[in-house]
Amino acid sequence: MAKEIGTRCIHLEEEGSNHYGAISFPIYQTATFAHPGVGQSTGYDYSRVQNPTREQLEKVVASLENGIDALALSSGMAAITLMMELFSPGDHLIVDADLYGGSVRLFEQISKKNGISFTSIDCCCEEIEGHIRENTKAIYIETPTNPMMHVTDIAKTAEIAKRHGLLLLVDNTFLSPYFQNPLELGANLVIHSGTKFLGGHNDALAGFLVTNRKELSERLRFLYKTTGAVLSPFDSWLILRGIKTLGVRMERAQENAMAIAEWLKGQKMVTDVIYPGLAEHPGYEVMKRQARGFGAMLTFRVESREFALAILEKVKLIQYAESLGGVETLITYPTTQTHADVPKELREKNGITESTLRMSVGIEDVKDLLDELERVFEDIKKEMKH
Ligand SMILES: *Cc1c(COP(=O)(O)O)cnc(C)c1O
């Protein structure tokens, strides 16, 4: 019997060899491994190809996503860059219009130069099939998207992909495997920025590609050992350690996010609260069907650009920083930070206005987070003489 996911964050089904009984998996800080004899191997030859600490992490992540293989890379962008090596000049991809800014930059400024073309559509809500061409190879989505929190029905999209022989690639960073498993819903490849919820402490970068298809895993393993953006033994250990508490962190962060979303809804200066855990969110029903939770990311708009900037100036406990998914609550300004490289027209079409803020809710005591927001809002209102 497969164990529950919170347990699988801490224990592998088979614990493997007994490293002197060490409860914490050791860090094999070595670049290379001696061969016992000619033509023999301990199973490890060189750490770019595989390292025991990284392998342990990969097994844990594969287990959490119900995949057959996971590759650990040096960042989320390294993972997406490796994924793009699956495609050749002349290939076409359908990609979500609202995506992590770094992914848009990669597709627009690097993949295009390499001869790959893209059609950006709102995969949540626009008709996809009409955009499929003869050379279309894949559909690439995030759900919920960053930062507008669009929710795409993964199973429905997977059916379309299957019917046309396309790969469905899903960036699952926002919910983590604790809340959502796209492979179970028919996706072929799951991408994670392990820097975010998996690591969970804003102290290490990492990225993952997880698949449940043998041919895809073999092709990716070849590309991986050849290109070499692998995760170091120490960072592998940090992410392994972070994952042990993934379950409790996700539950707590989500509870806090819900409380903050409700609080923001009650503020006159807030014009929109975009959180998929609110029943009025257009993706709420789909989320309830395909995910086990709503996550801890929320986006909101305030009445003016000045109000948004003032919030960033005044927060203290909540920090004005990029990134997400850590124990600390962070707030960012997509227009000039995470999505600065997204062409302005696309950004605005997506609804990322100059009064839009994105919050990654952490696991602090929610009273302190609400007190902080209360203080910041009151201060600004006084200054703006509302
Ligand atoms: C952060 C992020 C990435 C990129 O990951 P890095 O680890 O920063 O390279 C990709 N996708 C999403 C949704 C992200 O939030």
The ligand as a MOL file (V3000), in Angstrom:
LIG
                    3D

  0  0  0     0  0            999 V3000
M  V30 BEGIN CTAB
M  V30 COUNTS 15 15 0 0 0
M  V30 BEGIN ATOM
M  V30 1 C 10.3260 30.6410 -9.6810 0
M  V30 2 C 9.5800 29.9640 -10.7300 0
M  V30 3 C 10.2500 29.3590 -11.8010 0
M  V30 4 C 11.7530 29.4390 -11.9650 0
M  V30 5 O 12.4350 28.7900 -10.9300 0
M  V30 6 P 13.8910 29.2360 -10.3990 0
M  V30 7 O 14.1640 28.2090 -9.3580 0
M  V30 8 O 13.7570 30.6290 -9.8720 0
M  V30 9 O 14.8230 29.1810 -11.5440 0
M  V30 10 C 9.4830 28.6840 -12.7440 0
M  V30 11 N 8.1460 28.6220 -12.6470 0
M  V30 12 C 7.4690 29.2020 -11.6380 0
M  V30 13 C 5.9860 29.1010 -11.5880 0
M  V30 14 C 8.1630 29.8920 -10.6480 0
M  V30 15 O 7.4840 30.4740 -9.6640 0
M  V30 END ATOM
M  V30 BEGIN BOND
M  V30 1 1 1 2
M  V30 2 1 2 3
M  V30 3 2 2 14
M  V30 4 1 3 4
M  V30 5 2 3 10
M  V30 6 1 4 5
M  V30 7 1 5 6
M  V30 8 2 6 7
M  V30 9 1 6 8
M  V30 10 1 6 9
M  V30 11 1 10 11
M  V30 12 2 11 12
M  V30 13 1 12 13
M  V30 14 1 12 14
M  V30 15 1 14 15
M  V30 END BOND
M  V30 END CTAB
M  END
